[in-house]
Amino acid sequence: MTTDAEAAGRAPIVAMAGNPNTGKSTLFNAITGLRQHTGNWPGKTVARAEGHFQRHGTPYRLIDLPGTYSLLTATVDEEIARDFILFGRPACTVIVVDATSLERNLNLVLQVLEITNKAVVALNLVDEAERKGLAIDHHALSDELGIPVVPTVGKTRQGVEDLLSAVEGVVRGEIETRPRRIQIGPELGHMVEELAGLLLRALPQLPNARWVAMRLLEGDRRVQEALQRGELGAAGGGEHRSADSLHGGTILDAAVMLRRRLDVSFRDAVVQAIYADAERITRRVMRRGRAMRRDWDTLVDRLLTSPWIGLPIMGLGLAIVFWITIVGANVPSEWLASVLFSVEDQGSALFDSWNSRGGQRDSSGTGSFEAWPG
């Protein structure tokens, strides 16, 4: 008999990535419900949420990666997300995108698509986008990215079933994906392809040779160490193999030689290419119309940060605080005192009727009390 632990161990792993504040956690909860638990990543004080869901009798494990804007390894969160997608080899990666900030979110999408071919975009918060007058053609976005794009609203579970169907199709290979690659120009692109070719000759099982080549050209130490230890070749059923000697030198030596030919910062070139590509895609798939309601957050932000209006508003706010502290607080206190004094006689009579003062009223009617005998 198969135990739950054994079933979970064989379940395909689905990673969930995305920028902070995209509704990723809400969508994660909508998918997993109560079938989830939290802890820390091994060796890291960063929360790790893991849950489970089923599709047509097949169990899946869903890993909620830390929210991050990039995978260029500048923070611990970025390193965890990047390493899990690269070394964990999830069966599918769900990239949660904020539909109200499409261009900014596409920066992460394009980086993830350099690592894995198995991905689905959850175009979340589409209801908020509609209220702001933003119309996104998710079919066109899917064509641009080469992967499924599913509109969702996590808090109402809108689109969740369609999202899980797309994930299932990608995991089973029923949906073919052709991820978009970052356009970094012919010269740099030639260097990347040259190094990627060397990587594939040494590690035929490596599914993301182009991205690894880009990281080596940038001088990413974590990827260099993984290549030397054979971690990149081990995953996916291949043997542990270190960087083989090719053409009289290792792959790392080839990367160093190629970097010396660069007359620009490879990292800067990649970042610029990502931003430019995200901007082009956004222009093609998004249309701005009339907002269904006034965007009060934006209006208030503009007023409070205006150099002409912001300072007077701040001064007025401080004046109101001082007035409340010194004078204004007396108004409610006086009102409360008048209310209490107005019901004093009625309250006293009520307590007298309950004989709650521990004494007896003098028969003379003076209102004095005699102590109860000890």
C-alpha positions in Angstrom: 0.0 0.0 0.0 1.4 3.4 -1.0 1.7 5.9 1.8 1.1 9.6 1.5 4.8 10.3 2.0 5.7 7.9 -0.8 3.1 9.5 -3.1 4.4 13.0 -2.3 8.0 11.9 -3.0 7.0 10.8 -6.5 4.8 13.7 -7.2 5.9 16.2 -9.9 7.3 19.4 -8.4 5.8 22.7 -9.5 7.6 25.9 -8.5 5.8 29.2 -8.1 7.9 32.3 -8.8 7.0 36.0 -9.0 7.7 39.6 -7.9 6.7 40.6 -4.4 3.1 41.9 -4.1 1.8 40.1 -7.2 -0.8 38.1 -5.2 1.5 35.0 -5.4 0.7 33.9 -1.8 -3.0 34.3 -2.4 -2.9 32.2 -5.5 -0.8 29.6 -3.7 -3.4 29.4 -1.0 -6.2 29.2 -3.6 -4.5 26.2 -5.2 -3.4 24.3 -2.2 -6.1 25.2 0.4 -5.2 23.6 3.7 -2.8 21.1 2.1 0.3 23.1 2.9 3.0 23.7 5.5 5.7 26.2 6.0 9.3 26.1 7.2 12.7 27.5 6.3 14.9 26.7 3.4 17.8 24.5 4.4 20.5 26.7 5.9 18.5 29.9 5.3 16.3 32.0 7.5 13.9 32.5 4.6 10.3 31.1 4.8 9.5 28.2 2.6 5.9 27.3 1.8 5.0 23.9 0.3 1.6 22.6 -0.6 -0.1 19.9 -2.6 -2.8 19.6 -5.2 -4.2 16.9 -7.4 -5.2 16.7 -11.1 -7.0 13.7 -12.4 -5.7 11.5 -9.6 -2.1 12.7 -9.9 -0.6 14.5 -6.9 1.6 17.5 -7.4 3.9 19.3 -5.0 3.8 23.1 -5.2 6.8 25.1 -3.9 6.3 28.8 -3.2 9.6 30.5 -4.0 10.6 33.8 -2.3 9.3 36.8 -4.1 12.1 38.4 -6.2 12.4 41.0 -9.0 15.4 39.3 -10.6 17.5 36.1 -10.8 20.9 37.9 -11.1 21.8 36.8 -7.5 22.1 40.0 -5.6 20.1 38.9 -2.5 19.5 35.6 -0.6 15.9 35.5 -2.0 17.1 35.7 -5.6 19.7 33.1 -5.0 17.2 30.6 -3.5 14.7 31.2 -6.4 17.4 30.9 -9.0 19.1 27.8 -7.6 15.8 26.0 -7.1 14.8 26.5 -10.7 18.3 25.7 -12.0 19.3 22.8 -9.7 15.9 21.5 -8.5 14.6 21.1 -12.0 10.9 21.5 -11.3 8.5 19.8 -13.7 6.9 23.2 -14.3 7.4 26.8 -13.0 4.4 29.0 -12.6 5.4 32.7 -12.9 2.9 34.9 -11.3 2.6 38.3 -13.0 0.9 41.4 -11.8 -1.3 42.5 -14.7 -1.3 46.1 -13.5 2.5 46.3 -13.8 3.1 44.0 -16.8 6.4 45.5 -18.1 8.2 45.4 -14.7 7.1 41.8 -14.1 8.2 40.6 -17.5 11.8 41.3 -16.5 11.6 38.2 -14.2 9.6 36.2 -16.7 12.3 36.6 -19.4 15.0 35.5 -16.9 13.1 32.4 -15.9 12.5 31.4 -19.5 16.3 31.4 -20.0 16.6 28.7 -17.4 13.6 26.4 -18.1 11.4 25.5 -21.0 8.7 24.2 -18.7 6.8 27.3 -17.6 3.3 28.9 -17.4 2.5 32.5 -16.7 -0.4 33.3 -14.3 -1.5 36.8 -15.3 -2.9 37.7 -11.9 -4.9 40.7 -10.7 -6.7 41.1 -14.0 -9.7 42.5 -12.2 -7.5 45.4 -10.9 -6.0 45.9 -14.4 -9.5 46.2 -15.8 -10.5 48.8 -13.2 -7.4 50.9 -14.2 -8.4 50.7 -17.9 -5.7 48.2 -18.8 -6.5 45.6 -21.4 -4.0 42.8 -21.9 -4.4 40.3 -24.8 -3.2 37.2 -23.0 -3.3 35.2 -26.2 -0.9 37.6 -27.9 1.3 37.6 -24.7 1.4 33.8 -24.9 2.5 34.0 -28.5 5.2 36.5 -27.6 6.6 34.4 -24.7 6.1 31.0 -26.2 4.4 29.6 -23.1 0.8 29.4 -21.8 -0.6 32.6 -20.2 -3.7 32.2 -18.0 -5.6 35.2 -16.6 -6.3 34.7 -12.9 -7.7 36.4 -9.8 -6.4 34.5 -6.7 -8.8 35.9 -4.2 -11.9 34.7 -6.1 -10.2 31.6 -7.7 -11.0 33.0 -11.1 -8.9 31.1 -13.7 -7.3 28.7 -11.2 -8.7 25.6 -12.9 -7.5 26.8 -16.3 -4.0 27.5 -14.7 -3.8 24.0 -13.3 -4.9 22.5 -16.6 -2.1 24.4 -18.3 0.4 23.2 -15.7 -0.7 19.6 -16.2 -0.4 19.9 -19.9 3.2 21.3 -19.7 4.2 18.6 -17.2 2.9 15.8 -19.3 4.3 17.3 -22.5 0.9 17.7 -24.0 1.5 21.5 -24.4 4.6 22.4 -26.4 6.5 25.4 -25.2 9.0 27.5 -27.2 10.2 30.1 -24.6 11.4 33.5 -25.8 15.1 34.1 -25.4 16.7 37.4 -24.4 17.9 39.4 -27.5 21.4 40.5 -26.6 22.7 41.4 -30.0 24.7 39.5 -32.6 28.2 39.8 -31.2 27.3 38.8 -27.6 24.8 36.3 -28.9 27.6 34.6 -30.9 29.8 34.3 -27.8 26.9 32.8 -25.8 26.1 30.3 -28.5 29.8 29.4 -28.8 30.1 28.7 -25.0 26.7 26.9 -24.9 28.0 24.6 -27.6 31.0 23.7 -25.5 28.8 23.0 -22.5 26.5 20.7 -24.5 29.4 18.7 -25.8 30.6 18.2 -22.2 27.1 17.9 -20.6 24.6 16.6 -23.2 21.9 16.4 -20.5 22.1 20.1 -19.7 18.7 21.6 -20.6 19.6 25.3 -20.0 23.1 25.5 -21.6 22.4 29.0 -23.0 21.6 30.5 -19.6 24.5 28.8 -18.0 26.8 30.2 -20.7 25.4 33.7 -20.0 26.1 33.3 -16.3 29.7 32.0 -17.0 30.3 35.0 -19.2 29.2 37.3 -16.4 31.5 35.5 -14.0 28.8 34.0 -11.7 30.8 32.1 -9.1 27.9 30.0 -7.9 27.4 28.6 -11.4 31.2 28.1 -11.9 31.4 26.0 -8.7 28.3 24.0 -9.7 29.9 23.2 -13.0 33.2 22.2 -11.4 31.4 19.9 -8.9 29.3 18.3 -11.6 25.9 19.5 -10.2 24.7 20.7 -13.6 25.3 17.5 -15.4 24.0 15.3 -12.6 20.4 16.5 -12.6 18.0 15.1 -15.2 19.4 11.6 -15.2 23.0 12.4 -16.3 26.1 11.2 -14.6 28.2 13.4 -12.3 30.7 15.0 -14.6 32.9 18.0 -14.1 33.9 20.4 -16.8 35.6 18.3 -19.5 38.8 19.4 -21.2 38.0 20.7 -24.6 40.4 22.1 -27.2 43.2 22.2 -24.8 41.3 24.0 -21.9 38.3 23.7 -19.7 35.0 25.3 -20.3 35.8 27.8 -17.5 39.0 28.7 -19.3 37.0 29.3 -22.5 34.6 31.5 -20.6 37.5 33.6 -19.3 38.9 33.9 -22.8 35.6 35.1 -24.2 35.1 37.6 -21.4 38.5 39.2 -22.3 37.1 39.9 -25.8 34.2 41.9 -24.3 34.5 45.7 -24.6 31.3 46.2 -22.5 29.9 44.8 -19.2 28.1 41.6 -20.1 25.8 42.0 -17.1 24.8 45.6 -18.2 24.2 44.4 -21.7 21.9 41.6 -20.5 20.0 43.9 -18.2 19.5 46.5 -20.9 18.3 43.7 -23.3 15.8 42.4 -20.8 14.3 45.9 -20.1 14.1 46.6 -23.9 12.5 43.3 -24.6 9.9 43.7 -21.8 9.0 47.2 -23.1 8.5 45.9 -26.6 6.3 43.0 -25.5 4.2 45.3 -23.3 3.6 47.7 -26.2 2.3 44.9 -28.4 0.0 43.2 -26.0 -1.4 45.9 -23.7 -3.9 48.7 -24.5 -4.8 51.6 -22.2 -8.4 52.7 -22.0 -10.5 54.7 -19.7 -10.3 53.6 -16.1 -13.5 52.2 -14.6 -12.9 54.1 -11.4 -10.6 56.8 -10.3 -7.2 55.5 -9.1 -7.3 57.2 -5.7 -3.9 55.7 -4.6 -2.2 57.4 -7.5 -4.1 60.7 -6.9 -3.2 60.8 -3.2 0.4 59.9 -4.0 0.7 62.8 -6.5 -0.8 65.3 -4.0 1.3 64.3 -1.0 4.6 64.2 -3.0 4.0 67.4 -4.9 6.6 70.1 -4.0 3.8 72.8 -4.1 1.0 71.0 -2.3 2.8 68.3 -0.2 4.5 70.7 2.2 1.4 72.7 3.0 -0.5 69.5 3.6 2.2 68.3 5.9 2.1 71.6 7.9 -1.7 71.4 8.1 -1.5 67.8 9.4 1.0 68.8 12.1 -1.2 71.7 13.1 -4.2 69.5 13.5 -2.2 67.0 15.6 -1.1 69.8 17.9 -4.6 71.2 18.2 -6.0 67.8 19.1 -3.3 67.3 21.7 -3.7 70.7 23.4 -7.3 71.8 22.8 -9.3 69.3 20.8 -9.0 66.4 23.3 -10.9 68.6 25.9 -14.1 68.6 23.7 -14.9 64.8 23.8 -13.8 64.6 27.5 -16.2 67.4 28.5 -19.0 65.9 26.5 -18.4 62.5 28.2 -18.3 64.1 31.6 -21.6 65.9 31.0 -23.3 62.7 29.9 -22.1 60.8 33.0 -23.1 63.6 35.4 -26.6 63.8 33.8 -27.3 60.1 34.7 -25.7 60.3 38.1 -28.9 60.5 40.1 -30.5 57.7 38.1 -27.5 55.5 38.6 -27.4 56.2 42.3 -31.1 55.3 42.7 -30.5 52.1 40.7 -27.6 51.0 43.0 -29.7 51.9 46.1 -32.5 49.7 44.9 -30.0 46.9 44.5 -28.8 47.6 48.1 -25.2 47.4 46.7 -23.6 49.9 49.1 -23.4 47.5 52.0 -25.6 49.6 54.3 -29.1 50.8 55.0 -30.6 54.2 54.2 -31.4 56.2 57.3 -35.2 56.4 58.0 -34.9 60.2 58.3 -34.3 60.3 54.6 -31.0 62.2 54.9 -29.3 59.7 52.7 -26.8 58.6 55.3 -25.9 55.0 55.7 -25.3 52.9 58.7 -22.7 50.2 58.6 -23.8 46.6 58.7 -23.1 45.1 62.1 -19.8 43.3 62.1 
